[in-house]
Structures are given as C-alpha cells and as structure tokens.
Amino acid sequence: MNLDTGSIDMIVTPELEYVFLEVNPVGQYDMVSVPCNYHLHSKIAKILI
C-alpha cells in the first residue's frame, strides 16, 4: 500500500476474531481521541519531537 500513515477500522466477532474492514490513508482519529481521552495527538507529537 506504500502509506506513510493511516488509520484502520476493525471489528471483533462474537468468536473474538478481529476482522479488518478498511484503511483510511488520511489517518483521522480525532473523533475518538478527544471524547475517549486517548489524547493521541499529544502522544504523536511527543514521538515526533
């Protein structure tokens, strides 16, 4: 796929198997980062610094 970044969507079946749905090459994560208190933007910034 030759991507530099991306976000994946997955689901877990009732049998606890992970199923890959798609990859978003833009890598959007804000819709879960802030409401779920993951603060991914801060973690990414620390890694890049």
PDB file of N, H, CA, C and O in Angstrom:
ATOM      1  N   MET A   1       0.820  -1.190   0.000  1.00  0.00           N
ATOM      2  CA  MET A   1       0.000   0.000   0.000  1.00  0.00           C
ATOM      3  C   MET A   1       0.864   1.254   0.000  1.00  0.00           C
ATOM      4  O   MET A   1       0.399   2.317  -0.411  1.00  0.00           O
ATOM      5  N   ASN A   2       2.099   1.153   0.448  1.00  0.00           N
ATOM      6  H   ASN A   2       2.476   0.289   0.782  1.00  0.00           H
ATOM      7  CA  ASN A   2       3.042   2.267   0.392  1.00  0.00           C
ATOM      8  C   ASN A   2       2.513   3.522   1.081  1.00  0.00           C
ATOM      9  O   ASN A   2       2.600   4.617   0.525  1.00  0.00           O
ATOM     10  N   LEU A   3       1.969   3.372   2.281  1.00  0.00           N
ATOM     11  H   LEU A   3       1.899   2.483   2.733  1.00  0.00           H
ATOM     12  CA  LEU A   3       1.440   4.503   3.050  1.00  0.00           C
ATOM     13  C   LEU A   3       2.449   4.959   4.084  1.00  0.00           C
ATOM     14  O   LEU A   3       3.209   4.151   4.619  1.00  0.00           O
ATOM     15  N   ASP A   4       2.458   6.255   4.367  1.00  0.00           N
ATOM     16  H   ASP A   4       1.841   6.911   3.933  1.00  0.00           H
ATOM     17  CA  ASP A   4       3.264   6.781   5.465  1.00  0.00           C
ATOM     18  C   ASP A   4       2.489   6.744   6.775  1.00  0.00           C
ATOM     19  O   ASP A   4       3.076   6.625   7.850  1.00  0.00           O
ATOM     20  N   THR A   5       1.172   6.847   6.677  1.00  0.00           N
ATOM     21  H   THR A   5       0.696   6.943   5.803  1.00  0.00           H
ATOM     22  CA  THR A   5       0.316   6.825   7.858  1.00  0.00           C
ATOM     23  C   THR A   5      -1.060   6.328   7.457  1.00  0.00           C
ATOM     24  O   THR A   5      -1.378   6.232   6.271  1.00  0.00           O
ATOM     25  N   GLY A   6      -1.858   6.018   8.436  1.00  0.00           N
ATOM     26  H   GLY A   6      -1.600   6.096   9.399  1.00  0.00           H
ATOM     27  CA  GLY A   6      -3.212   5.575   8.157  1.00  0.00           C
ATOM     28  C   GLY A   6      -3.891   5.095   9.424  1.00  0.00           C
ATOM     29  O   GLY A   6      -3.231   4.782  10.415  1.00  0.00           O
ATOM     30  N   SER A   7      -5.190   5.040   9.385  1.00  0.00           N
ATOM     31  H   SER A   7      -5.726   5.295   8.580  1.00  0.00           H
ATOM     32  CA  SER A   7      -5.987   4.511  10.486  1.00  0.00           C
ATOM     33  C   SER A   7      -6.804   3.349   9.949  1.00  0.00           C
ATOM     34  O   SER A   7      -7.368   3.422   8.857  1.00  0.00           O
ATOM     35  N   ILE A   8      -6.862   2.277  10.728  1.00  0.00           N
ATOM     36  H   ILE A   8      -6.404   2.218  11.615  1.00  0.00           H
ATOM     37  CA  ILE A   8      -7.607   1.113  10.273  1.00  0.00           C
ATOM     38  C   ILE A   8      -8.910   0.984  11.059  1.00  0.00           C
ATOM     39  O   ILE A   8      -9.008   1.403  12.212  1.00  0.00           O
ATOM     40  N   ASP A   9      -9.893   0.399  10.411  1.00  0.00           N
ATOM     41  H   ASP A   9      -9.814   0.058   9.474  1.00  0.00           H
ATOM     42  CA  ASP A   9     -11.153   0.060  11.059  1.00  0.00           C
ATOM     43  C   ASP A   9     -11.223  -1.454  11.155  1.00  0.00           C
ATOM     44  O   ASP A   9     -10.994  -2.169  10.180  1.00  0.00           O
ATOM     45  N   MET A  10     -11.545  -1.927  12.357  1.00  0.00           N
ATOM     46  H   MET A  10     -11.730  -1.346  13.149  1.00  0.00           H
ATOM     47  CA  MET A  10     -11.672  -3.359  12.587  1.00  0.00           C
ATOM     48  C   MET A  10     -12.902  -3.616  13.438  1.00  0.00           C
ATOM     49  O   MET A  10     -13.383  -2.730  14.145  1.00  0.00           O
ATOM     50  N   ILE A  11     -13.403  -4.841  13.359  1.00  0.00           N
ATOM     51  H   ILE A  11     -13.012  -5.560  12.785  1.00  0.00           H
ATOM     52  CA  ILE A  11     -14.464  -5.276  14.261  1.00  0.00           C
ATOM     53  C   ILE A  11     -14.015  -6.571  14.918  1.00  0.00           C
ATOM     54  O   ILE A  11     -13.124  -7.257  14.417  1.00  0.00           O
ATOM     55  N   VAL A  12     -14.638  -6.898  16.042  1.00  0.00           N
ATOM     56  H   VAL A  12     -15.361  -6.341  16.449  1.00  0.00           H
ATOM     57  CA  VAL A  12     -14.375  -8.162  16.719  1.00  0.00           C
ATOM     58  C   VAL A  12     -15.656  -8.978  16.667  1.00  0.00           C
ATOM     59  O   VAL A  12     -16.721  -8.510  17.071  1.00  0.00           O
ATOM     60  N   THR A  13     -15.545 -10.196  16.170  1.00  0.00           N
ATOM     61  H   THR A  13     -14.680 -10.576  15.842  1.00  0.00           H
ATOM     62  CA  THR A  13     -16.713 -11.065  16.048  1.00  0.00           C
ATOM     63  C   THR A  13     -17.065 -11.647  17.417  1.00  0.00           C
ATOM     64  O   THR A  13     -16.266 -11.560  18.349  1.00  0.00           O
ATOM     65  N   PRO A  14     -18.238 -12.229  17.541  1.00  0.00           N
ATOM     66  CA  PRO A  14     -18.595 -12.901  18.805  1.00  0.00           C
ATOM     67  C   PRO A  14     -17.614 -14.026  19.178  1.00  0.00           C
ATOM     68  O   PRO A  14     -17.508 -14.407  20.343  1.00  0.00           O
ATOM     69  N   GLU A  15     -16.903 -14.544  18.176  1.00  0.00           N
ATOM     70  H   GLU A  15     -16.989 -14.234  17.229  1.00  0.00           H
ATOM     71  CA  GLU A  15     -15.891 -15.585  18.432  1.00  0.00           C
ATOM     72  C   GLU A  15     -14.528 -14.985  18.777  1.00  0.00           C
ATOM     73  O   GLU A  15     -13.528 -15.699  18.849  1.00  0.00           O
ATOM     74  N   LEU A  16     -14.498 -13.659  18.990  1.00  0.00           N
ATOM     75  H   LEU A  16     -15.310 -13.079  18.931  1.00  0.00           H
ATOM     76  CA  LEU A  16     -13.283 -12.909  19.341  1.00  0.00           C
ATOM     77  C   LEU A  16     -12.233 -12.917  18.240  1.00  0.00           C
ATOM     78  O   LEU A  16     -11.036 -12.883  18.524  1.00  0.00           O
ATOM     79  N   GLU A  17     -12.670 -12.960  16.987  1.00  0.00           N
ATOM     80  H   GLU A  17     -13.643 -12.988  16.756  1.00  0.00           H
ATOM     81  CA  GLU A  17     -11.775 -12.837  15.847  1.00  0.00           C
ATOM     82  C   GLU A  17     -11.788 -11.391  15.363  1.00  0.00           C
ATOM     83  O   GLU A  17     -12.850 -10.775  15.271  1.00  0.00           O
ATOM     84  N   TYR A  18     -10.620 -10.854  15.055  1.00  0.00           N
ATOM     85  H   TYR A  18      -9.757 -11.354  15.130  1.00  0.00           H
ATOM     86  CA  TYR A  18     -10.508  -9.498  14.538  1.00  0.00           C
ATOM     87  C   TYR A  18     -10.674  -9.525  13.026  1.00  0.00           C
ATOM     88  O   TYR A  18     -10.045 -10.331  12.340  1.00  0.00           O
ATOM     89  N   VAL A  19     -11.526  -8.640  12.507  1.00  0.00           N
ATOM     90  H   VAL A  19     -12.038  -7.985  13.064  1.00  0.00           H
ATOM     91  CA  VAL A  19     -11.784  -8.569  11.074  1.00  0.00           C
ATOM     92  C   VAL A  19     -11.426  -7.164  10.590  1.00  0.00           C
ATOM     93  O   VAL A  19     -11.990  -6.169  11.045  1.00  0.00           O
ATOM     94  N   PHE A  20     -10.478  -7.109   9.659  1.00  0.00           N
ATOM     95  H   PHE A  20     -10.020  -7.918   9.290  1.00  0.00           H
ATOM     96  CA  PHE A  20     -10.063  -5.842   9.048  1.00  0.00           C
ATOM     97  C   PHE A  20     -11.149  -5.356   8.100  1.00  0.00           C
ATOM     98  O   PHE A  20     -11.628  -6.118   7.260  1.00  0.00           O
ATOM     99  N   LEU A  21     -11.544  -4.078   8.231  1.00  0.00           N
ATOM    100  H   LEU A  21     -11.155  -3.459   8.914  1.00  0.00           H
ATOM    101  CA  LEU A  21     -12.562  -3.508   7.351  1.00  0.00           C
ATOM    102  C   LEU A  21     -11.959  -2.599   6.291  1.00  0.00           C
ATOM    103  O   LEU A  21     -12.250  -2.748   5.105  1.00  0.00           O
ATOM    104  N   GLU A  22     -11.116  -1.651   6.715  1.00  0.00           N
ATOM    105  H   GLU A  22     -10.880  -1.530   7.679  1.00  0.00           H
ATOM    106  CA  GLU A  22     -10.548  -0.700   5.758  1.00  0.00           C
ATOM    107  C   GLU A  22      -9.390   0.045   6.377  1.00  0.00           C
ATOM    108  O   GLU A  22      -9.187   0.015   7.591  1.00  0.00           O
ATOM    109  N   VAL A  23      -8.629   0.717   5.522  1.00  0.00           N
ATOM    110  H   VAL A  23      -8.794   0.741   4.536  1.00  0.00           H
ATOM    111  CA  VAL A  23      -7.599   1.638   5.991  1.00  0.00           C
ATOM    112  C   VAL A  23      -7.905   3.011   5.420  1.00  0.00           C
ATOM    113  O   VAL A  23      -8.196   3.159   4.233  1.00  0.00           O
ATOM    114  N   ASN A  24      -7.835   4.016   6.291  1.00  0.00           N
ATOM    115  H   ASN A  24      -7.599   3.896   7.255  1.00  0.00           H
ATOM    116  CA  ASN A  24      -8.048   5.398   5.884  1.00  0.00           C
ATOM    117  C   ASN A  24      -6.665   6.041   5.766  1.00  0.00           C
ATOM    118  O   ASN A  24      -6.029   6.294   6.789  1.00  0.00           O
ATOM    119  N   PRO A  25      -6.182   6.311   4.557  1.00  0.00           N
ATOM    120  CA  PRO A  25      -4.822   6.837   4.391  1.00  0.00           C
ATOM    121  C   PRO A  25      -4.618   8.230   4.962  1.00  0.00           C
ATOM    122  O   PRO A  25      -3.478   8.655   5.152  1.00  0.00           O
ATOM    123  N   VAL A  26      -5.693   8.944   5.236  1.00  0.00           N
ATOM    124  H   VAL A  26      -6.618   8.598   5.082  1.00  0.00           H
ATOM    125  CA  VAL A  26      -5.560  10.274   5.838  1.00  0.00           C
ATOM    126  C   VAL A  26      -5.263  10.149   7.325  1.00  0.00           C
ATOM    127  O   VAL A  26      -4.636  11.034   7.908  1.00  0.00           O
ATOM    128  N   GLY A  27      -5.704   9.065   7.941  1.00  0.00           N
ATOM    129  H   GLY A  27      -6.214   8.347   7.468  1.00  0.00           H
ATOM    130  CA  GLY A  27      -5.393   8.819   9.341  1.00  0.00           C
ATOM    131  C   GLY A  27      -6.182   9.665  10.310  1.00  0.00           C
ATOM    132  O   GLY A  27      -5.605  10.207  11.252  1.00  0.00           O
ATOM    133  N   GLN A  28      -7.455   9.796  10.121  1.00  0.00           N
ATOM    134  H   GLN A  28      -7.925   9.355   9.356  1.00  0.00           H
ATOM    135  CA  GLN A  28      -8.285  10.591  11.026  1.00  0.00           C
ATOM    136  C   GLN A  28      -8.528   9.824  12.319  1.00  0.00           C
ATOM    137  O   GLN A  28      -8.890   8.648  12.289  1.00  0.00           O
ATOM    138  N   TYR A  29      -8.332  10.486  13.449  1.00  0.00           N
ATOM    139  H   TYR A  29      -8.038  11.441  13.474  1.00  0.00           H
ATOM    140  CA  TYR A  29      -8.522   9.828  14.735  1.00  0.00           C
ATOM    141  C   TYR A  29      -9.164  10.737  15.774  1.00  0.00           C
ATOM    142  O   TYR A  29      -9.423  10.303  16.897  1.00  0.00           O
ATOM    143  N   ASP A  30      -9.426  11.993  15.415  1.00  0.00           N
ATOM    144  H   ASP A  30      -9.216  12.345  14.503  1.00  0.00           H
ATOM    145  CA  ASP A  30      -9.910  12.956  16.403  1.00  0.00           C
ATOM    146  C   ASP A  30     -11.271  12.594  16.976  1.00  0.00           C
ATOM    147  O   ASP A  30     -11.565  12.943  18.119  1.00  0.00           O
ATOM    148  N   MET A  31     -12.111  11.900  16.204  1.00  0.00           N
ATOM    149  H   MET A  31     -11.872  11.617  15.275  1.00  0.00           H
ATOM    150  CA  MET A  31     -13.454  11.585  16.677  1.00  0.00           C
ATOM    151  C   MET A  31     -13.442  10.594  17.836  1.00  0.00           C
ATOM    152  O   MET A  31     -14.451  10.455  18.528  1.00  0.00           O
ATOM    153  N   VAL A  32     -12.327   9.901  18.065  1.00  0.00           N
ATOM    154  H   VAL A  32     -11.507  10.013  17.503  1.00  0.00           H
ATOM    155  CA  VAL A  32     -12.215   9.041  19.246  1.00  0.00           C
ATOM    156  C   VAL A  32     -11.164   9.548  20.224  1.00  0.00           C
ATOM    157  O   VAL A  32     -11.240   9.251  21.416  1.00  0.00           O
ATOM    158  N   SER A  33     -10.195  10.300  19.748  1.00  0.00           N
ATOM    159  H   SER A  33     -10.133  10.542  18.780  1.00  0.00           H
ATOM    160  CA  SER A  33      -9.103  10.744  20.605  1.00  0.00           C
ATOM    161  C   SER A  33      -9.588  11.642  21.737  1.00  0.00           C
ATOM    162  O   SER A  33      -9.247  11.416  22.898  1.00  0.00           O
ATOM    163  N   VAL A  34     -10.364  12.639  21.414  1.00  0.00           N
ATOM    164  H   VAL A  34     -10.641  12.824  20.471  1.00  0.00           H
ATOM    165  CA  VAL A  34     -10.813  13.591  22.433  1.00  0.00           C
ATOM    166  C   VAL A  34     -11.939  13.020  23.302  1.00  0.00           C
ATOM    167  O   VAL A  34     -11.817  13.043  24.527  1.00  0.00           O
ATOM    168  N   PRO A  35     -13.030  12.507  22.718  1.00  0.00           N
ATOM    169  CA  PRO A  35     -14.117  12.004  23.567  1.00  0.00           C
ATOM    170  C   PRO A  35     -13.705  10.835  24.464  1.00  0.00           C
ATOM    171  O   PRO A  35     -14.243  10.679  25.561  1.00  0.00           O
ATOM    172  N   CYS A  36     -12.761  10.019  24.009  1.00  0.00           N
ATOM    173  H   CYS A  36     -12.325  10.146  23.119  1.00  0.00           H
ATOM    174  CA  CYS A  36     -12.352   8.842  24.787  1.00  0.00           C
ATOM    175  C   CYS A  36     -11.119   9.106  25.652  1.00  0.00           C
ATOM    176  O   CYS A  36     -10.616   8.193  26.308  1.00  0.00           O
ATOM    177  N   ASN A  37     -10.633  10.339  25.655  1.00  0.00           N
ATOM    178  H   ASN A  37     -11.042  11.080  25.122  1.00  0.00           H
ATOM    179  CA  ASN A  37      -9.464  10.744  26.443  1.00  0.00           C
ATOM    180  C   ASN A  37      -8.197   9.969  26.091  1.00  0.00           C
ATOM    181  O   ASN A  37      -7.371   9.700  26.963  1.00  0.00           O
ATOM    182  N   TYR A  38      -8.041   9.610  24.813  1.00  0.00           N
ATOM    183  H   TYR A  38      -8.712   9.829  24.105  1.00  0.00           H
ATOM    184  CA  TYR A  38      -6.822   8.948  24.374  1.00  0.00           C
ATOM    185  C   TYR A  38      -5.685   9.942  24.168  1.00  0.00           C
ATOM    186  O   TYR A  38      -4.517   9.595  24.343  1.00  0.00           O
ATOM    187  N   HIS A  39      -6.018  11.164  23.800  1.00  0.00           N
ATOM    188  H   HIS A  39      -6.967  11.446  23.658  1.00  0.00           H
ATOM    189  CA  HIS A  39      -5.037  12.236  23.555  1.00  0.00           C
ATOM    190  C   HIS A  39      -3.941  11.782  22.587  1.00  0.00           C
ATOM    191  O   HIS A  39      -2.751  11.998  22.819  1.00  0.00           O
ATOM    192  N   LEU A  40      -4.378  11.146  21.495  1.00  0.00           N
ATOM    193  H   LEU A  40      -5.344  10.970  21.306  1.00  0.00           H
ATOM    194  CA  LEU A  40      -3.427  10.627  20.517  1.00  0.00           C
ATOM    195  C   LEU A  40      -2.570  11.715  19.906  1.00  0.00           C
ATOM    196  O   LEU A  40      -1.402  11.475  19.599  1.00  0.00           O
ATOM    197  N   HIS A  41      -3.119  12.907  19.721  1.00  0.00           N
ATOM    198  H   HIS A  41      -4.067  13.103  19.970  1.00  0.00           H
ATOM    199  CA  HIS A  41      -2.337  13.999  19.135  1.00  0.00           C
ATOM    200  C   HIS A  41      -1.133  14.330  20.010  1.00  0.00           C
ATOM    201  O   HIS A  41      -0.061  14.627  19.484  1.00  0.00           O
ATOM    202  N   SER A  42      -1.282  14.285  21.327  1.00  0.00           N
ATOM    203  H   SER A  42      -2.153  14.043  21.755  1.00  0.00           H
ATOM    204  CA  SER A  42      -0.161  14.562  22.227  1.00  0.00           C
ATOM    205  C   SER A  42       0.874  13.460  22.153  1.00  0.00           C
ATOM    206  O   SER A  42       2.073  13.738  22.156  1.00  0.00           O
ATOM    207  N   LYS A  43       0.435  12.223  22.086  1.00  0.00           N
ATOM    208  H   LYS A  43      -0.539  11.998  22.084  1.00  0.00           H
ATOM    209  CA  LYS A  43       1.368  11.100  22.016  1.00  0.00           C
ATOM    210  C   LYS A  43       2.151  11.117  20.719  1.00  0.00           C
ATOM    211  O   LYS A  43       3.352  10.849  20.712  1.00  0.00           O
ATOM    212  N   ILE A  44       1.481  11.428  19.628  1.00  0.00           N
ATOM    213  H   ILE A  44       0.505  11.645  19.635  1.00  0.00           H
ATOM    214  CA  ILE A  44       2.162  11.511  18.339  1.00  0.00           C
ATOM    215  C   ILE A  44       3.167  12.656  18.335  1.00  0.00           C
ATOM    216  O   ILE A  44       4.280  12.503  17.832  1.00  0.00           O
ATOM    217  N   ALA A  45       2.783  13.798  18.892  1.00  0.00           N
ATOM    218  H   ALA A  45       1.879  13.922  19.301  1.00  0.00           H
ATOM    219  CA  ALA A  45       3.687  14.948  18.949  1.00  0.00           C
ATOM    220  C   ALA A  45       4.935  14.626  19.758  1.00  0.00           C
ATOM    221  O   ALA A  45       6.037  15.010  19.367  1.00  0.00           O
ATOM    222  N   LYS A  46       4.780  13.925  20.886  1.00  0.00           N
ATOM    223  H   LYS A  46       3.885  13.613  21.204  1.00  0.00           H
ATOM    224  CA  LYS A  46       5.946  13.550  21.709  1.00  0.00           C
ATOM    225  C   LYS A  46       6.897  12.639  20.947  1.00  0.00           C
ATOM    226  O   LYS A  46       8.115  12.771  21.064  1.00  0.00           O
ATOM    227  N   ILE A  47       6.344  11.713  20.163  1.00  0.00           N
ATOM    228  H   ILE A  47       5.354  11.605  20.068  1.00  0.00           H
ATOM    229  CA  ILE A  47       7.182  10.816  19.375  1.00  0.00           C
ATOM    230  C   ILE A  47       7.939  11.594  18.296  1.00  0.00           C
ATOM    231  O   ILE A  47       9.117  11.343  18.045  1.00  0.00           O
ATOM    232  N   LEU A  48       7.246  12.538  17.666  1.00  0.00           N
ATOM    233  H   LEU A  48       6.289  12.743  17.870  1.00  0.00           H
ATOM    234  CA  LEU A  48       7.872  13.306  16.588  1.00  0.00           C
ATOM    235  C   LEU A  48       8.909  14.298  17.089  1.00  0.00           C
ATOM    236  O   LEU A  48       9.853  14.620  16.367  1.00  0.00           O
ATOM    237  N   ILE A  49       8.752  14.779  18.293  1.00  0.00           N
ATOM    238  H   ILE A  49       7.985  14.517  18.880  1.00  0.00           H
ATOM    239  CA  ILE A  49       9.717  15.729  18.862  1.00  0.00           C
ATOM    240  C   ILE A  49      11.004  14.992  19.181  1.00  0.00           C
ATOM    241  O   ILE A  49      11.958  15.598  19.670  1.00  0.00           O
TER     242      ILE A  49
END
